[in-house]
Amino acid sequence: MLTPKSTYRLQIRSEFDLHRAAALVPYLHDLGVDWVYLSPILTAEKGSGHGYDVTDPTTVDPDRGGPDGLAALSEAARAAGLGVLVDIVPNHMGIETPADNAWWWQLLKEGRGSRMAEAFDVDWDANDGRLRVPVLGDGDTELEQLAVVDGELRYYDNRFPIADGTAHPGDTGAQVHARQHYELVNWRRADAELNYRRFFGVNTLAGLRVEVPWVFQESHSEVKRWFDEGLVDGLRIDHPDGLADPKGYLEDLRTLTGGAYVLVEKILEPGEKLPTDWATEGTTGYDALADIDRLFTDPAGEHELTQSVPVAPFHEMIHGTKRGITDGILRSEVLRLARLVPSDAGLDADAAADAIAELLTCFPVYRSYLPGGAEYLADAVRDAQVRRPDLADTLTALHPLLNPFLEGEGQLTELAQRFQQTSGMVMAKGVEDTAFYRYSRLVSLNEVGADPSIFSIDPLELHRRLLERQAGSPLAMTTLSTHDTKRSEDTRSRISVLSELAGEWTGLLDQLEDLAPIKDRTFAPLLWQSLIGAWPLSRERAHAYAEKASREADASTHWTAPDEGFERGMHAAVDAAFDDDAVASLISGLVARIRQAGWSNSIGLKLLQLTMPGVPDVYQGTEFWDTSLVDPDNRREVDYDARRQVLTDIDFGALPPVGEDAHAKLLVVSRALRLRRDRPELFTGYTAITPSGAAADHVFAFDRGGAITLITRLPYGLAQGEGWGDTTLELPAGRYTCALTGASVSGGTVRAADLFSTFPAALLIQEDAA
């Protein structure tokens, strides 16, 4: 099996297609990249910027370069010695435009008797054999807008098929609609009444049943071609927790690819481990991201930051947000589960639905994989019984139904299987997409795969975790920024500095609220921290972020019912950051004070990620400073010409200082990637290096077996104190050259002040290694 030493993620879309990616390969090679890593490239909804809404899994998207583009990219990668990793989406298909999805179109036309009824996950019994499609607007006369045009049913610009023999001359659109295998309903009915499984709460993404052999084979026919023809070397699997049987799916995939390198986008909660019997090399790295970020937060700031924001403790908060999801946008999923409770269980239907919703709310991880993970369900049952003693008997009765293996031998039932698929949906929507926008003490910690209640990790604990990673998952990905991160790595790096001046920040927050009131004291810190982390940014980007973040928080305003008054005041506060001298001065003044420390953090965490155990990924463009916010902000165009030029300058001897132009970060990225690719023998182990002296807490260092990483942490406090002073590190005997500065270093006792005299980080190469 071919495995990468590093990857570089490219967001492939019509504006940056596979041909443009192919042309970029020489630069990626020069940067030091080992494999190019592509976002989804199968045919998706027209205009899709992300590609996760696949409409035809049997073709490479023409808008993304088509099969010729993939061939060109693969040929360029092969010529440069790079591998190719591709993101695929087995859990769902895009159905926003039915006419563009032949599978969905056939299902709508033929209904329950269609071959495609086995491909999509529909509860036909829930609506008398009709599939509900939530597209109608508000009002009592929307069905009157239906018309038959060119043999299709039209609702404004929406097109739907007509079953054979169901349209007659003189029929109205509504009459023809009444005879179809689908029922067009008001969009507001989706949350409680849909009868097909979705991706989370997205109506336009319909769940696919890849556990059915022919569905797997036909939906992966193009993927199989990639491996048969040697075009692709590995896969990233999106959202495996949505699948009925992730383990079985991965085994099928390993057979199909001939045992290729495979990663899974799996969110692990603190203490949770990836199932050891999955055919995968590991996760896509959100767990690594969470650990790295917390090395750069100052535990001394935790209490004051916690006291400054009027929010409930995080785990109490997420109980409320998750329950809001089960009672809201995922109510239809809860009701489907309740319908699967056997009638001979003797449970009241309403009580069963209530208890299932509470269990989903109390579930402590994304999902279990029965019989594995049964303890998580047991924990959820106990927690639910404590919170809802009125449901104690119902919960006790449901437990063996949701875990048929409870008494030993058992067989997975549809109820138990679907509960597992649903728990992850509730976690994602209730935590990542709601609570992460409400819990605002330090928002650099509110990241995909992280637990914001965990404020910091000390060096000793991180060393332990990296040793564990080296031993158990050396081929898993590590990452800092992705298309899913709420804030890019450099935005988070600056925000983390606030933990070092918690008192100053909380005082400034009070001043901002006086000058530019947002009138939601929970949301205000999140908005201001995010803008400060990304400052300077355009007014347009700031407003777009404020609107999305406030509606995701779902407290003072909402996607489905925006509060115009609140949003008007919020946007006025954003404008004040640009137009009001007092507000602008507060923001720019703070940014000026923490900018250098933020850059130091960025350099440190980047070098840490690139050299620690695992396969590091660089998200497109982040070899320069990248102060992106949540998507689509993090999919903006990247200026590769500028990066090429700086790389050339560095290769001709330029040693850029850490500053606004971001050249120093490209230096770190290129030198670390090249070293990992060209000298893999230097990265075969992991030994912690422990500093001594007054500023020992400001250093983190380790030896990978000849390559030694040394970084600065908590730089603001270091600068405000007495500097490095007598701080030293004991390096293994030998002669070293710093890959970043070219300086020579001898092993033994080395002063931190000497190591970090030019740069806040060092990457030492042992020159006399065997």
N, C-alpha and C positions, 0 to 999 in steps of 0.2 A: 504493500500500500504506500503510495506517495503521500507525504505529509509536508505541510508548509512550515517554513521557519518564521514567516510573517505574512500578513495580507494587507491589502489596501482596498477599501470599500469605495466603489463608484456607484452613484445613483444614475442608472440608465433610464433615459426618457427621450422624447422626441427631440428636445433641444440639445441633448448630449447622448447620442445614440452609440451603438456598438462600433460603428466606423470611427467616430471620434475617440472612443475608448482605445481602439486599436492604434490610432495615431499617437496616443499618450504613452503607450507601453515603453518606448525608449526612455522617457523621463522617469517612469516608475522604476525601471531597471537601474538607472543612474542614482535614484534616490536610495536604492538598497532593498526594494520590495522583492519578495520571493514569489508570492501569488497575487494575482489580481482577483478581486472579490466583487461580484456583480449583484446588484439588486435584481428583483424578478424581471425576467425577459420574455416570458410567455405572453401571448396576446392578451391584452387587458382592455378595460374600458377606454374608449377614445379620450385622449386628453389626460389620462391618469398620470399623475406626477410620481407615483410610488410603485405601481405595478402589482399591488396585492389584490386587485380586483380582476383576476384572470377570467376571461370570457371564452377562451379557446386554449385548452392545455396541450393541443396537438401541434401548435405552431409557435415559432419565435415571432414576436410582435413586429409587424412591418414598420410601425412607427418607431420602434426601438432599434431598427437596423435589419430586422428579418434574419433568415438563415444565412444570407451572405455576410451580414454584419458579424454574426457569431463566428463564422468561418474565418473572417478577416482578423477578428480579435484573437481567436485561438492560434492562428498562424503567426501573428505578431508575437504573442506570448511565448510560443514554442521557440521562435527564432531568438528570443532574448533570454531563454532559459526560465521563464516564469510558468507557474501553474495557473489554473483557472478554477475558482470556486463560485458557485451560483446559488442564489437564494431561491427556493421554491416554496409553493403555497399549497399543501395538500388538504387543508382543512375546509376550504370554501371556494366558491366561484362568485364572480361579479355578475349581478343580474339587473343592474340599473337600466340597461338597455336590452330588453329581452330579444330583440331582433338580432343582436350581435352575439348572442350566446345560444348556439344551436341546441345544446343540451337542455337548457331551461325553456326555450321556445317549444321544443318537442314535448316537454313535460306539461306546459300550459295547454298545448293543443290536445294532447291525448289523455291527460289526467292519470288517474290511478292505474289504468291499464297499460300505460306507457312503459316501455323498457326503462326509461329514465326515472320512473318512480322508485326504482331501486337505487339510483345514483344519489338522489337528494333525500334529505332527512325530513320527511313530511308526516305529520300525524293526521291522516286522512279522516279518521273517525271523529275528529274534533269539530268538523264542519260539514257533516253529511257528504263526505267525499269530495269537497271542493277545497282548493288551495286559496287561502286568503292572500291578497296582494295589496299592501297599504299605499295607494297612490292618490286617492281622491282627496280633493280639497275640502274645506269646511263648507257647510251649507246643506240644505235638504234637497237640492235639485242637481247635484253633481252628476248623477246617472243620466240625466237628460243631455249632458254634454257628450255622451258617447255617440259615435257614428261608425257606420260600416263604410270603409274606403279601401278600394282595391283589394277586396277579399280579406281585410284585416279590421279589427276593432280598434278605433282610435279614441284616445282621450287627450285632447289638445295635441302635443307632440309625442305622446306615448303611444306605442304600437303594440298590439297583442294579437295572437293568432286566434283563428276561429276553427272550432272542431268541425270536421267533415259533416255535412248534412244538417247543420244547426242554424244556418242563415237562409231566410226565405225572402222573396220580393215583398216589399212593403213593410218588413219588420223595422222597428226602431232599434237604435243601438242598445237601448236598455233591454229590449226583448231578446235580442241575440245574446247579450251578456248573461242573461238569466239561464241560458242553456249551456254555458261553458263549464269546463272543469275547474275553473278558477273564479274567485269572487273579488272584484275590485272594491276595496273598502277605504274609509277615511283613514288618513295617515295616523291620526291620533289613536286609532284602535290597535295599532301594532303591538304596543307594550303588553297588553293583556290578552289579545285575541289571536295573535299570529299562530299558525300551526306548522311552520317550518323552522328548523333550527338555523340560527344566524351566527355570524361571527360577532361575539359580544352582543351589542344592541343595534348593530348596523343592519337595517332592513334590506339594503342592496347587496349584501354578501350572504349567500345561502350555503348552509353546511353541506359538505360532500361526504359520502359514505365510502371512504377508500378501504374500509375493512371488507367490502365486497370484492372478490378477486377480479372480476371483469372491470369494475370501476377503477381499481388500482392500475390495472394493466393499460386501460385506454387513457386514463388521465396522466399516465407516466410514459406514454409511448414516445413522446419527443425527448423526454429526459433520458430514456433508454438509448435513443439514437445518439445523443451526445457522448455517451460512454462507449457505445459500439464503434463510433467513428473517431474516438480519441480526441474529442473537442473540449471536454471538461474533465477535471480531476477530482472535484469534491463538491459537496452540497451543504447548504445551510437550510435547515428545516424550520419553517415558520410555525409557531404556535402548535407544537405537538400535543399540548394538553387538550386541544379541542377534539382530538381524534378518539374514536371509541377504544382503540387498542394501540397506544403508542409503541409498545414493545413489539407487537406483531408487525406493525407498519415498518419499523426500522429493520426488522429481520427481512421483510420482503424487499426493502430498498437495498439492503446489502447484497442480496442475491441479484437484483436487477443491475446494480452498478459494478458487480464483480468485486465487491469488498472495498469500495472507495472510501475516502476520508469524509466523514459526516459529522456535522455539528447540529445541535438542537437549541432553538431559542426557548430555553426553559428557565423560568424564574424560580430560584431557590430561596426560601425564607431562611432567616438565621438558624443555623444548626441543621438544616435539611440537607440531605445528600442526594445526588443524582442516582437513580436506580442503577445498580452495578450490572444488571443483566440486559441493559439496553445496548444495541449495536451502534454505538456512537463513541466518538473520541472526547465528547464533553459538551459543555454549554458554549454559548456565544459571548460570555464574559461579563454579564451584568453583576455577577457575584464578585468578580475581581474589581470592577469599578467601585462598588460599595466599600470594599476594604481600603482601596487606595485613597479615596476621598477622605476617609476618616482619620488617616494618618496626618492630614493637614488641617484638622480642626483642633482648636485649643480647648482642652477639657475645662480650663479655668473659666471659660465664658458660658458654660452650659447653664448654670443656675440663673444668672442674670437674664440671659436670652429667653429662658423658659418663663421666667416671671413677667417678662415684658409683654407677652402676647396672651390675650384672654382666650385660650383654647383648652379644650379638655385634653387629658393625657391621650397620646396617640392611639393606644389600643382601645381605649374607650370611644374615641372619636370614630374609629373605623367600624366599630359595631353599628353605630348609627348610620354611617354612610353605606355600609354593605346592606343593612336592612332596607335602606331607602331604595337600593337597586333591586332587591328581590320583590319589593312591593311596587316598584315603578317599571323601569324599562325592561326588566327580565321577569315580569309577572307571568307572561305567557309560558316561560320555561318552567316556572314553579308549578303552574297549573297542569302542565303536561306531566310532570313528575307525579303530582297528586292523582292524576287519572290512572297512573300505572300501579298505584297501591292496590293489591288484590282485594276484591270485595269481601273475601272470607276473613280478612284481617279485622273486620268489625270496627273500623275507624270512621269517625265522622269526617266527611269530605273537607269541610272548612277547617277543622282542627288539624287534619293531615297536611293541608296546604300551609297553614300557619306554622306547623312544626317543621316542615321541610324548609320553609323560608328561614326559620330561626337556625336550623342546622347549617344551612349554606352560609348564613351570616357568621356563625361561630367557627366555621371551618378554619383551622389555623394556617394552612398552606394552600397552594393553588389546587391541588387535587391529590387523591390517592390513586394507586394502581393495584387494585385488589388482586390477590390477597395481600400484596405489599401496601404498607401505609395504613393498615387497619387502625393503628393507634391514633391516627389523626381524627378518624370518625369517632372513636371512643371519647377523645378529648372534647370534640364538638358536642357530643351527646351530654356529657357532664356539664359543660359550660351552659348549654341551652337549658338544662334542668334547673340550674342555679338561677338563670335570668328569668325563666318562664316556668315556675313551679306549677302553674295551671295546666301546662302541657306535659307534665312529667310522664304520665301514663302513655300518652301518644308517642312521646319520644322513645320510651322504652320499647314500645311495640314496633316502631319504625327501625330501630337499630338492626335487628337481624334481617329485615327486608332490604336494607341498604348495604349490608355486608353478609351475604349468604355463606361466607366462610367462617362466620363467628363461632360456630360449634364444630369446627374441623372441616370435614369434607363439604364441598359446596360447589355451586356452579353460578357463574356470573349471570344475573338476570338483567333484563332491559332496564328496570328501575335502578338497579345498582350501577349499571354502566352509565346511564344518562345523568345520574347524580354526580358521578365523577367528572363528566364533561361540563356540567353546569357550575360546579364549585369554582373552577378557574375563571369563568366568565364573571361571577360575582366579585371575586377578589380583584380582578383587573379593573372593572368599572368602579367598584366601591373604594378601592385604595388608590391605584395609580391615577385614575381619571377623575377622582373627586377629592379624597382626603389629602392627596399631595398638593392640592390647590387651596386647602384650608389650614393645614398645619404649617405655620409660617415662622417658627422661631429662627431657623437657619435653613433657607431653602436650597442651598447647595447639597443638602442631605436628602432632599426629596427626589430621588432618582429611581428609575426603573430598576427593579431587583433589589432595592435597598429598603431598610427599615429606618425611617427618620427618627424613631425614638432612641436609636443607638447613635450617640452624639460623636464619639471619637473612639479610636483604637490606638493603644499605645504601641511603641515599637516592638516590645517583647511579644505581644499578641500577634502583630502582623508577621513577625519572623516565624512564629509557630504556624500560621496559616500558609505562608509561602513554602515552608518545608513540607507541609501536608500536600500542597498543590504539586510540588516537584515529585513527590512519591506517588500520588494517586491520579493526577490528571495533567501530565506534562504536555499533552497535545490539545488541551482545551484552549479556547480563545480567551484572550484578555482584551479589554476595550476601555475607552474613556468617553468617546462620543459615538453616537449612532444616529440613524434616522428616527429613532424612538426616544432619544434622551430629551428630557424636559428643558435642559440647558446644556450647552456644550461644555467641554472640559475647561476652557479658559474662562468662561463666564462663571463656572462654579469655583474655579481657583481664586478669583477675586472675592467672591462672596464669602468664601471660607475665612478670609482674613478678618471679617467682622467678628469672628469668634475670639480674636485676639484683642479687640477693643470694644467689648460688649457694652460697657457703660457709655462710651461715646456714641455708639450706634443708637442705643435706646433713647438717648437724649435728642439726637438728631431726628429720630422718628417722630418724637413729640412735636418738634418744630415744623416738620413737614406737614403733620396733620393740622397744625394751626394755620399754616400758610396755604396749603392746598388740600383741604379735607376730602377724603375718599368716603368717609362715613361708613366704613366697615373696618373696625380696628383689627379684625383677623386677617382680612384680605390685604390691607394697606402694606404691612411689612413684606408680604410676598411680592407685591407689585414693585415697591421701591427697591428691594434687594435685587430683583431681576433686572430692573433698568440700570441700577448701579453696576451690576455685574457685566452688562453688555454695553455700558456707556463708553464713547459716544455712539449713538445709533440714530437712524432717521426717525423723524416724527411718525412716518407711516408705519414703520416696524413697531414702534412703541405702542401706537394705538391698536394695531392688529393683535399684539400680544395681550394687551390689557383686556380687550374684548373676549378673546378666547379663554384666557385664564379665569376671568370672573365668571364666565358662564360654565366653565368646567367645575368651578367650586360649587356652583349650584346652591348658593346661599342668598346673596343679595340680588342676584339676577340669574336668569336661566336661559338655556338654548330655546326651549319651547315657549317661554313666556318672558321675554326680556323686560326688565324693569327700566323704563325709559328715564325716569328721574335719577335713579342710582347711576346708570351708565352715563348720563349727561354730566353728572358731577365727577365721575371717575375720569372721563375724557378731558374734562376741564383741568383736573389735577395733572394729567399727562401733559397737556398743553402748557401748564405753568412751568414744567421742567424746562421748557424751551423758551418761554416768553416772559416769565416773571423773574426779574433779576435776583430776588432774594432766594427763591426756590432753586434756580439754576446755580447760584453760588453755593448753596448747601451741598448740592449733588456733585458739582465739579470739584469743590473743595475736598470732599471725602474721597472721591475717586483719585485725586492727586495724591492724597496721603497714603492710599493703599495700593496704588497702581504697581509700584515696584515690587511690593510683597506679593501681589497677585502674579506678576510675571515669574517671580522666583518659585512660587507654588507650581505654576504651569510647567516650568522647566523640570522641577523635581518630580512631579507626578508622571510627566511624560517619560522621563528617563527610567523611572521605576517600572512603569508599565511595559516599556520596550525591552527591558532586560530581565525582568522577573520570570519565574517559571511559567510556561504557557506559550501560546502562539499569539503575538501581539497584532492587533488590527489597528490601522490608521484610517480614520474616516476621512473621506475626500476633503482635501484642502486644509486639514488641521495640522499640516507641517508648518503653517503660519499660525499666528494668533487667530482664533476663531471664537467670536463672542455671539454665537447663535443662541436663539431661544427655541421654543418648541416648534415642531413642524407646522407649516411648511417653511418656516424661517431657516431651518437647518438644511434645506435643499436648494439654497441659492447657488447661482453660477459661481464657479471657482476660476480665478485668474491663474491659469497654469503658466502663461508666458512669464509672469513676474516670478513665479517660483523657479522656473527653469533658469532664469537669469541669476537669481541669487545662488542657486546651487552651483552654477558655473563659477561665480565669484568666489564662493567658499572653496571650491576645488582648486582655484588658483591662489589660495593662501589667505583669503580674507578671514579675519577672526572678529565676527560682529559682536558688539556688546549687547547685553540684555536691554532692549529698548522698544520703542514704539513700532519700529519697522518689522519686528517679528523674525528677523533674519537669524537670530540666535536659536530660535526654536527649530528652524529648518536644519541648522547645524546639528543639533541634538538628534533629531529624527534621522537624518541621513547617516550620521556616524554610527548610531546604534543599530539601525537596520542593516547597514553594510557589514558591520561586525558580526551580527547574528547569522547573516547569510554566508559570509566568506570564511568565518572562523568558528564553525559550530562546536568545535572541540573545547572552546572556552566557556560553553554554556551547558555543561553536563551535570552540574551538582548545585548545591546551595549551602553556604555556610554564613551564618550571621557574623557581622563584625560589630563589636560593642564599643562605643566611644567612652571616654573618661573625661572628667573635668566639669567646670561650672556650666558649660553650655551643651553638655552631652545630650540633653533632650532635644536639641535642635538638629541632630544628625541622625540619618538612617543609612546603613551601609550593609552590603553583603557581597560575597564572593561566589560567582557562578562556576568557578573552576578555572580561573585564569583571567576572567573579566570581572572587575570589581566596580560596583556601582556605589557612589557616595552622593547623598543629596541633603539639601538644607530643608528643614521643616520649621514651621512657626516663625517665618522670617521677620515679621513685624516686631514681635517681642524681642527677637535677637537684636534688631537694629536699635530698639529703644533701650536696651540694656547696655552691658559693657562689651558686647561683641563676643568673639570666640574665646578670648582670654587664654586660659591654659588647657583648653579642650584638645584632646589628642585621640588618635585611632591607632590601633596596633594592626598593621598590615602583614600578610604572610611575607616571608623572606623572598627577595627577588628584585628584579628591575622592571619598572613599569613606565609606560608612556600614556599620557592622557589623550584619548581619542578626540576630545573636544578642543583642547588648547595646544596639544603637542608638547606639554611640559613633561620633563622626566621626574620620576618619583622613585625613591628607594624604599624597599620594604622595611618593616620595623615600626618604631614609634614615629608617627607623622602628626604634625600640628594641623588642626582643622583650619586655622587662619591661613596656612600656606596652601592647603588643598583648594580652598574656596577664595583665594585672593583675586582671581579673575572672573570666576563663574560660580553660580550658586550650586553647581553640581559637577561631578567628575566621573568619567568612565575610564578606568585604568586597564590597560592591556599588559599582561605579564609577558615580557619580551624573552625571558629565558625559560618559558614553559616547555615541558618535554614534548 
